[in-house]
């Protein structure tokens, strides 16, 4: 399967919320023909009007891809309508959290090509990272096509097994919220040191934005960048002595946090 085949047979986007919209915007900006896309959503967003995509229109006879972007709690209601495309050469690409390949196969058919993906919210600005894993019926060409479609919203990495999805959820899937809370915590700490709230937030926010951009552009590791900014016995070293404590520092707290998210991901997948 290639992009020409995808354009000819069409793509069905099942669910067009925040993640579905981010991907759709990326495809359209990348030049994918709108007429080859059919969006199925009970409450389609206003921005879809005039984009040239089919909205709740008749489905293609044999779509190349059905991309599942509905909420997990609506999966049982939305997915059976797509079951007629199962056990064939239609690839089902799922970005639905907590929905296992086994569950998808139980609805769509055991021989259905399926790729499960875990993206994250920076996909909305083209800076996401998505981890993917395919079942036994997903060919290399289909895996590559999934990478191409997801690549419009950021980087894509392949996993060795589906079990790794839960750890990915804990690190990158939920990770943006950790960073946002870090900004909140830094701003609050600045207030406690006497800064006005708005100034403290501006300093914290821009510091994280700038550090992220430096990390993005630099060829050095996060560890080396940390070392570069830490003068011996200086102010940063004094702060890091607390943050890097082996007893109750950030590594310990982050390990617990990522573990809690991964455990919850496992629970949702049962």
Secondary structure, DSSP 8 states (H G I E B T S, - for coil): --HHHHHHH-EEEE--SHHHHHHHHHHHHTT--GGGEEEE-TT--GGGTTSS-EES----SS-SEEEE-S-GGGHHHHGGGGGGGTTTT-EEEE--TT--HHHHHHHH-TT--EEEEE--GGGGGT-EEEEEEE-TT--HHHHHHHHHHHGGGEEEEE-S-TTHHHHHIIIIITHHHHHHHHHHHHHHHHHHTT--HHHHHHHHHHHHHHHHHHHHH-SS-HHHHHHHT--TTSHHHHHHHHHT-TTTSHHHHHHHHHHHHHHHHHHHH-
